[in-house]
C-alpha cells in the first residue's frame, strides 16, 4: 500500500469543525432532514434479472423503464467516442491505452501534499487574480482589516469565493467579465478579538456586505495567462445580503413568500450562501443558494425541520439585528431563500431574479443545456445527505443574438416549464451490495431511471400539494413521489460534447448506520467518506425526455482501495481523489473535479479525468490548495485554469491572532480567500 499522508481528524466529511460550524451550521451533526421512507437506488429491483441499459458504442440504445414493464429502442444521437462498457464476465478486456495521455491532461500530476500554497505542475505559472477586500467599485477604499466597515466591504470583493464564471467582453481587447459567488463568512478569521457569543452590529453588517455576488472585469496580460482586476469598471458590481432581488416564476406573489416587509411576495433583500452555479447559453449566470437554513433562528414548523432550520439561536446571531432572521417574528422569510438566482452581468442596473420554477432546496449548482429545438434544461443537485437531484425543462425556446428583444425574451426562459425529480433503479440484485463497494457480477454499477414531474406552471403533479407548495417545499414534493435518496448530490454538469450528465456525489458517512439506508447500486459503499460521480444518459440524448440510463463513472478514494473504480482505467496510473464537489468541462471532453474535505490526508485539489476514448477514467491531479482551504469554482479555458481558493486557514483553533495559514500574502498578513489563475509558461494550451 502506498504511504499516503496521515489522516486529518475525524470530523464527518473530512472538513474541520470550524468549516462545518460556519459553512453549513454543523449539518453533519444535525438530524437528517429527510425522514421519508423513499426507496434507495436498487431497492425495487431486488432479485430482478440484470437489464443492461447503459450507453453503448453502437448506434442503437435499449433502455428499460424503472418499473421494468416496457423498453424504448431506436437510433441514438451520435456521440463522440462513446465509451465501451467495463469488463463484465465473459466480455473482452478493456484495451491498454496507447496514446501518451488524454489530450488536455498531458501534464505531470501533482502529488498529494499538505503545503501551505497553491501547488501546480512543473512548467506552469500562477497569479492571484483578486483577493477578499480588494476594491472593485468607484469610491471603495483599499482593504484594511483593522478599519473595515460595511460601506467599504460593499464596494470590495466579497468573502469566500466559490462559483466562478468568465464571460467575453466585446469591444475591449484582452478583457473578460469575472462573476463570483461569495458563499459564507468566517467571522473568527475576519475580525480580531471576535466573540461568537456577542458579535457587534458593525461585524454583522460587514458580514452581510461580504456575502452575495461580485462582478468584476479582468484584464489579460500579454503572453501569459495572468489576469488582473480592472477596478472601477462600469460593469463592476457587488450584490450583498441587503441588495434587492426580484422573485419571479409561478410561486412569485404566493402567500408563502409574503412578509411584513414585503406584502407582495415579490421582492427579497439579499442572497445567501451562494455555492456553485452555472453559465447560460444566453449570457447570464446562475447562482445556487445552498445552506441558507443556518441563518434563520427559532424555526418551528415541520417544513422548517425538513429544510434543516433549527429551533434555537444561530451561530452568527443575525436575528439580534434584523427581525427577518427570526422565524418566530417572520415565519415566511426563510421561504425566500434556497432558490436559483439569475444575474445579467452585462447590465449593472438590472435586478437579479430568484427563479421559483426551479424549486427551493439547497441548490449546489444549476447548469443548463439546450434541447434540439432550443429549450433550456437545467440540472440541479440538493446538497444534503439522502436528498435528491432534479431538472427543469423550459417550455420556451431561446432566441439567438444580442438584440434587446432577444435578451428580454431569454430572461423569461426559466420562469415557465416543468420541474422534475430523479428516481434511479439498479439492474443487479440488491443482495450483491454489501457496503464494501465491490462491483456486482455484471461488472458495473449501472441501471435506469425516470424523471418524475413535480409541477408545470400553476399545475401540480404531486397529490395533496398545490403548485405553489411544490415550488416552495420542493423537498416534500420529492418525498411524496418517491425520489431516490443520494449521497449529497452537489454539482451536476452536462458534457457539451456528448450530452451525458455528471453528478458529483460528495460523500455520506451516515450510509449504512443503524436506522439509515444501506448500500445500493448507485451508492455502493457504507460509511461513504470519499464519494462518487454518476454518469447519466438521457433517452435518445433528449434532455427533455422522461427517462435515462446511468452508471457510476468514478468511485473515489485511494486507487489501491479495492472499493475504488475509475471506469476500468488502470488504477496504478491515476491520482488519489476524495470528496468530489464542483465539476466543469474543457473543450476536449475532460471532466475537471474540485474536491471538498479530502479524506486521504492531502489538501484539497483540482483534478482532470478523461471521459472519452481509450483513456477514459484516467484521472490526474492538477493542483492543490493551501492549508484549510477548499477548491471551488473551476473555470477551464484553452490556456488558463481559474480556481476559487475558499476558506484558507480554516483549521480548528485558528483565528486572526493565531492563523493556520499565511496564504496568499505571507506571514504577518491576514489570510484571504482569493481567485487564482494558472497557465502554461510557454504559452501553450493546458495539458496539450
N, C-alpha and C positions, 0 to 999 in steps of 0.2 A: 504493500500500500504506500502510495506517495505520501510524504510527510507534508501535509498542509499546515497552515498556521494554526495555533491553538484557538479553540472556540472562544468567543467573547460573550460571556454572560449567559443567562438562561431566560432572558425576557422573551415572551412569546413573539414569534416572527423575526427575531434577530435584532430588533431595534433596542436602543437604550430606553430605560424607564423614562428619561427626560423627553425623548421623542414622543413616546406614547402619551405622555402627560399633556404636551402642548399641541401635538398634531391632531390627535383623534380623541382626546378626552379619555384615555385608557380604555379604548373599546375592547381590547382583548381581555380585560378583567371584568367587563360587564356581562350581564346575562345576554345570551344571543337573542337578538330581536325576533328572529324567525322561529316561532314555535309551532308552525304548521306541520301537518303530517304528510306533506308532499313527498312524492317518490324521489329517489335519487337515481341518477343515470344508471340504467341497467336493471333496476328493481323489477320492472314489469315484464321482463323477458327471462326471468329465472327459469332455467331448464329448456328454453326455446332453442331451436336449431340455429346454427350460425347462418346469418344472412349477410353475405359480403355486399357492402353497399357503398364503399368509398370510391374516391376519384380514381379513374383508370386512364392509362395512356391511350386507350382505344378511343374511337370516335363515338362509341355508344356507352351510356352510363345507365345502370339499372339501380334504382333506389327503392327500398321497401318503406312503406309508411310506418310510423311508430306503432300503430296497432297491429301491423303485420297482415292487414286484410287486403291490401292492394299494392300494386307496384307501378311505377312510372318508368317507361323506357322510351328512348328515342335519341336522335343525334344531339350530342353535346356541343356547346360552342367551342371553337378551337381554343386550346390552352397551351401556352408556350412551355415546351419541355415538361409535360405532365409527368409527375413523379410515379415511379413504379411502386408497387406495394412492397413492404419489407418482407424479409424471408419467412414465409409461412412453411410449415412442414410440407415437404414434397415440392416446394417451388424452387426455382433457380436462385442461387445466392446472388446478392447484390454485387455487381462488378466492382473491383477495386478502382478508385479514381486514378485517372492517368494525367489529368491537367495539373499544372503547377500550383493550382489553388483557385478557388472560386473567384471569378472576376469581381472586383470591388472589395475583396478580403485578402489581397496579397500584401500583407504587412506582417511583421514579426509580432506574434501575440505577446501582450503584456502579461507578466507573471503575477499571480496573486501576491499582494503585499499589504503592508499597513503604514505606508509612507504618508506623511502629512503634506501632500502635494497632489496635483493632477499629474499622473504618470501616463506617458504616451509612448507610442512605438518609436524606435530609432528612425531617424530621417524625417521626423515630423516636428513642427513648431506649434506654439500656442500663445494666446494672449487673453487677458481678462478684458472682456468687451465692456462690461458695465457692472458696478457693484451696488449693493444696497446703499441708498442715501445719495447717490450721485444726482446732481440737479439736472432735470430734463426740461423743465418749464421756465419760461421767462420770469425772472424775479426770484427764482428759488435760490437759496444760499448754498454755499459749499457745505458738505457734510461735516458736522461736528457732533460726535456722540454725546458730549457733555453739555451741549447747548441746543439739543434737538427740541423741536416744537411740532405741534400738529400741522401748523401752517407750512412750515418748512418741508415736512415729510410729504405733504400733499402735492408738492412740486418736485419731489425727488423719486428716484426709482425705488419701488417697494421692496418688502422683505420676503425672503424665502421663495425665490423664483422657481416656478415649476414648468408648466407647458410653455413652449416657445413656438412661434411661427415667424418665418421670414418671407415677406411678400415683395414683389417687384415694385419699383417706384419709377414710373415712366418719366422721361424728360430730365432726370437728374442722374447723370452718369456715375456709376460706381456706388449708388446708394440703394438701400433696401429698407423696408419697414419691419422693425422687430416688434412683435407683440409678446408680452409675457404675463403669465398668471402669478399672483402672489398668494400662496396658499394659506399661510398662517403666520402668526408672530410667536417668537420665543423670547418672552419678556425678560427672563432671567439672563439671557445673553445679549439683551439690548440696553438694559438700564443698570447703572452702577447702584448697588445697595437696594436692589429690588426686593420688596417684601410681598410675597404672593398672597398673604392674608390681608394686606391693606394697600392695594395699588392706588395711586393717586389719579385724580381726574386727568391731569396732563399726560400721564403714562397711558391711560386708557385711550385718550383721544389720539395720541401718536400711533398707538396700535391700530385704531380704526383707519388712520390715514395710510398705514403700511400694508393693509390688506388690499385686495382688488386686482386691478389690471394696470399695466403700463404699455403705452405705445411710444416708441422712440425710433427715429430714423438713424440708421447707422451707415457709415462710410467705409468702403473697402480701401485697403492700401494696395497700391500697385505692386504686382509681382509676388504678393504673399496672400494668405487668407485672413490676415489681420482685419478686424473690424473695430471701429470706434464710434461712440455715440455723437450725433450732431445735436448738441444742446440747443434748446430753444427753437427747434424747427417747428413750423406751423402745424405739422401733423402730430407732434409730440403731445401726449395726453396722459393724465392719471385719473383712474376711476377707483374709488375707495369704498369703505363701508358706509359712507354717508352720501355718496353720489346718487342721483336719481336714475332709476331703471323703470322701463315700461313692462307691464305684464300683458302678453298677447296670447292669442290662440283660444281654444274652446273653453278653458276654465277662467279666462280673464273676466273680472267682474263678479265671480262667484261669491256668495256669502261666506264661503270657507276662506276667502282671501281678504276679507274686509277687516279693518281695524279702526280704532278710534281716530288714528291719524290719517287714514285713507279709507273713507267710506265707499269709495268706488271699487276697491279691489283691483285697481289697475296701475298703481304707482307704488314702487318699493324703494326705500333708501338702502343702497348698498348691495354688494355681492360678497359672499363669504366662502372661504375655504376652497378657492378655485384650484383644482388639481390639474389633471390633463385636459385636453380639448381636441380641437380639430380645425382644419382649414378647408373652407368650402370651395367648390369649383367656380363660384361667382364672386370670390374675392373678399369674403368676410371670415371672421374667426369665431369658433365656438368654444365655450368655457364651461366646464362641469363643476357645479357646486357640490362638494363631496361631504366632508364631516361637519356639516352645518349644525348638527344636533348639539354639539358641545358648547355652543354659545348661548343656549337658552336654559334658564333656570325654572324650577318648580313645575315641571311637566306633570300632568295628572291623568290624561286620557289614555285609553287603550291605543289610540293612534300615535300619541307621543311615544309610548313604550315601544311600539313596532318600529319606530324610527330612531330608537336609542336615546331619546331625550330623558334626562334624569329628573328626579323629583326634588333635588336639593339645589344648593348654590353651584355656580360654575367655577371652573378654575380661574378664569380671568376676572370674574366679579363685575362684568359689564352691566348686569342688571341693577347695580347700585347707582349707575349714572345715566341709564336710559331705560325707561319702563318697558320699552318694546322687547327687551331681552328677558323680561319676567313674564312667563306664560300665565301666572296667576292673575296678572293685570291685562295682558294682551294674548289670549289663548290662540289667536289665529296667526300671530306674527311668524311663527316657525313654518307655517304653511307657505310662506312667501319666499322660502329658500329651499334648495335642493333641486334646482332647475338647470337646464342648459341655457346659457346666456349667449346671444349672438351680438357681435360687435362689428361695426363698419369702421375699420381703421383708417380709411381714406376720407372720412368725414368727421372732423374733430368736434363738430357741433351736434352730431347725432346722439340720440338717446338709446343706449343698448337695450335689448329686449330679452325678457325671460320667456322662453317658448314652452307654454304649458302642454302643447300637443305631444311633446316628447316625454312627458311623465315626470313625476317627482320621486327621486330616491337619491342615494349617494352616488352621484354621477362622477365616475372617474374620467370619462372622456366621451367624445362624440365625433366620429369621423364619417363623412358622407362618401358615397359613390353614386353614380348615376345609372338608371336603368337604360335600356336601349332606346326608349323614347324620351329620355332626358329628365326623368323624375328623380329627385334625390332620395336616397335611402341612408339613414343614419344608424350606425351600430353603437350600442352603449352598454357598459357594464355597471353593476351596482356593487361597489367595493365593500362587501360585508361577508363574513363567514356564513355560508349556506344561503346566500342570496342569488339573484338571477341575472341573466343578460337579455337584452331587448333589442328591437329595431323599430324604426319609424319609417313608413313609406309615404312619401308625399303624394297628394293627388294632383299636384301642379307640375308642369314642365318648366325647366329652367330656360330663360331667354338668353341667347348669346349676345355678346357685345357689352360696351361700357356706356351706352346711352342712359340718360336719366330714366327713361321709361323701363329699360331692361333692369336697371339696378333697383328701382322701386318695386317692380314685379318680383324680382328674386328675393327681396326682403320679406316676402309673404310666403315663401315656399314651405317654411317649417311651421306654419300655422294650420295647415289643412292636410289631413291624411289619416292613416291608421297606425296605431301603436300596437306592437306585438311583444310577447314574451316567449322564450325558448323552452321547449321540452325535449330532452335527449333520451334516447334509448340505445343501450349497448346491444351487440349482436353475439355475445358469448354468455354461457351460463353463469349466473351470479356466483355459483359455488367456486368458480375459478379465481375469484378475487378475495385473497386472504389478507389484504392490507400491506403486503410486502412490496408491491409494485411489480411482481412477476408478470411477464407477458402471458396472455391467455394462449390456449393451444393453437389458435389460428394465426398467431404471430403479430397481432396489432391490437391496440386499444382503439376501437372504432365502432361506428354504428350509424344510426339515422336520427332524424329529429323533425319536429314540426314547429312552426311559428303559430302560436295561439293568439288570435286577435283579442285585444282588450277594449278598444274604443275607436270609433271613427267619427270625428267631429262631435256632434251632440248625441250620438248614438252609443250606448254602452253595449258591449258584448259579454259582460260579466253579470250573471244573475244576482239580483239583490243589491247592485250598485248602480248609481246614476253615472253618466259620463263624467260629470264634474268630480265625483268621488273617485272614479278610476284615475283621473289625472292627478289629483291631489294626494291620494292614498294608493299609489301605484303598487307598492309592495303588497298591500292587502289584496289587490286585484290578482297579482301573481300567485298569492297563496290560494285564492279561491279556484283558479283554473288549473292548478296542479303543475306549475312550472317546476323545472328541475333546479334543485339546490346545488350550488357550485362552491369551489374553494376560492372565494374572493375574486370574482371576475373584475379585472381592472381595465386596462386599455384594450380596446377592440379595434383592429385595423384591417381594412380590406387591401389586398395586394393590387396595385394599379396595373400589374402585368397579367395576372391570372384571374382576378376577381375573388380568389379564395380569401376567407376572413380568418384572422388570427386573434385569438382571445388569450390574454395573459391572465393566468390564474395564479396569484402570487403565493399563497400558502394557506394552510388551515390546520393548525396544530390541535384543534379540537376534534378533527375527524377520527372516529373510532373510539372516542372516550365513552365511558359509561353513560347511557342515555342519549348519546349523539349518534349521528349516522356513521356507518362504517364505509369501507371502501366499495367502489363500484367501478365500472369500466372507464368512465370519464374522470374519475378521481380515485386512482388505484392504490393510494398509499394512506394508511392510518398515520396519525401524528405528522401530517404532511407539512414539514417545515421548509421545503425547498421550492414547491410549486411546479407548475407545468404550463405548456402552451398548447391550446387546442386549435386545430385547423378545421375549417368548415367550408363546404362547397354547396352553394345553393343549387337546387334542382334546375337543370338546363342553364346554369350560370345566370339565372334570372334573380336579381336581388329583391324583386318584389314578390317572389314566389312564397309558397306556404310550407315548403319542406326543404330539407337539406341532408347532406351526409357529413359525417365528422370523423376525425381521428385525432389522437394525440400526436402532435408534431415533435414535441420535446418534453421529456420528464427530467426536471433539473436536479442538480446535485453534483457530487464528486463522480466523475466518469468511472472511477473504479468501484463505485457502489453498484451492485447488480440491479438495483431498482431504477437506475437512470436509463434514459433512452434518447438517442439523437437521430431518429429517423433511419436507423440502420448504418449510419456512418461509423467508421472505426473509432471506438471510444478513446483509444490511446492517443488520438490525434485531435482531440477537442479540449477547450478550456473548461475548467470547472465553473459552474454558474449556479446561483441560488437566488430565489425570490424575484422572478421577472415581474416588471411593473409597467413602465411605458414602452411602447414599441413604435417603430417607424420603418419605412421602406426607402431603399435607394433605387436608382434608376436601373440597376442590374437585377432587381428582384430579390435582393438580400433583405432579410428582416433584421433590424437593429433593435437591441433589447437593453434597456436600462434596468438596474436592479435596486431593490429597496429592502434592506435588512439581511444582507448576506449572512448565511448561517455556516459558512465554511472557514471563518476566521480571517478572511481578507476584507479589505474595504470594498464598498460597492463600486460598480463599474458600468461600462458600456461594452456591449458585445455585438458582433455581426454574425449572422448564420445564413448559409445558403438555403434557399427553399426550392431551387430548381436544379435539374441536371444531375450528373454523376456525383457531384459533391454535396448534394442535398444533405443537410444535417451537420455539415462542417461548421463548427462554432469557434470563434476566436475572440479573445478579449482585446478591445481597442484602447481602453483607458481605465484607470481607477481614480477615485476622488479622495479628498483629504479625510483626516480623522473625523469621525462622527457624521460625515456628510452622506447624502443620498444623490444618486444620479437621476436627473429629471430632464424632461423636455427635449429629447434629441431631435435635431434637425440635420438631415443628411443631404448635402449637396454634392455635386461632382467634385469640387475642390475644397470643400470645407465641411467640418462637422461642428455643430454647436451643441453644448450641453448646459443645463442649469445645475450648478452645484448648490444644492439646497441644504440648509441647516448644518454647515461645517461647525465642528466643535461641540455638537450636541451630544455630550457624553455625561453620564451620571456624575454629579458632583461639580460640574463645570458652572462657571458664572463669568461675568465680565471681569471680576477681580481674579478669578482662577481659571483662565482659559485652557481648554483641552487641545486647541489648535491655534496655530499662528498664521493660518492661511486667510486671505491671499497676500497680505502686506507685510508679514514678518513680525518678529517679537515686538511687544510694546504697542501694537495696533489692534484695535478691536476686530474680532472675527466678523466677516461679512459675506453672506450669500451673494453669489455672483454668477454671471454668464461667461462661459469660456468658449473660444473658437480654436479649432485645431486644423492644421493644414500640412501638406507636404512641403518640405523646404525647397524641393526642386521645382515647385510649381505644378506638378503633375496631378492627375486625378487621384482621389482617395482609393487606395487599395488596388490600383491598376498597374 
